[in-house]
């Protein structure tokens, strides 16, 4: 519904890379990307940049969903991201889910985890700071 | 001179990495290099924008660009193409890239230890004195003897 519409507003970059919404978990979108050549680095493994792109997209999606819930409108601008790579991403679907650690008026701090088979064994995590430039309303 | 003796030539190696996969999809190109640094070019692309209705490149492709340039800077500094893996990568996006402009990612490997390689770099859209992003990263060597 309104949640879904917000996440359909995936960035052109995310759509181009093949990222889609997998499901909702406790009001937070879980994003996924299938293993295709667009995400491949060394043979049969994810490129670190593609994993980073998935993490970032999940972070933005979580933030957009929360802002929609609060009826806030804002243009999102990246401040920074720090990615920790924990294990090599293998040739299968990857998932990612963000958690908003702090939501302020101007900036948000988000932590994100990406995994493949087992959510309790992440392949990468990220911390992001995002600037929210308020638009009308 | 010393350049000719080097085993890892970023100019030649780039086409090998960008012929396929994620780097190929992004269309990364060789730009420049030195003894311990490599610069790659990410050409402007309509489908890599960060938000509908805004003409600003997404941050994801810049992260990919810097990851790739960093890996190549490490191989250049080691003068050896051995398996490495990104451990940690931080990107500070200091300003949006200009619409229609290529983004250049320049990374320098400033320290190599037995098991790790440290890099720092920047992304710019034409003027390296006015970067769009700064990065810092650590890569681990995946040498077979590291498993002992």
Interface residues (C-beta under 8 A of the other chain):
Chain A: X9 X11 X12 X13 X14 X15 X16 X17 X37 X38 X39 X40 X41 X46 X47 X48 X49 X50 X52 X53 X56 X57 X75 X76 X77 X78 X79 X80 X81 X82 X83 X84 X85 X88
Chain B: X20 X21 X22 X23 X24 X25 X26 X46 X47 X48 X49 X50 X51 X52 X54 X57 X58 X59 X60 X61 X63 X64 X65 X67 X68 X85 X86 X87 X88 X89 X90 X91 X92 X93 X96
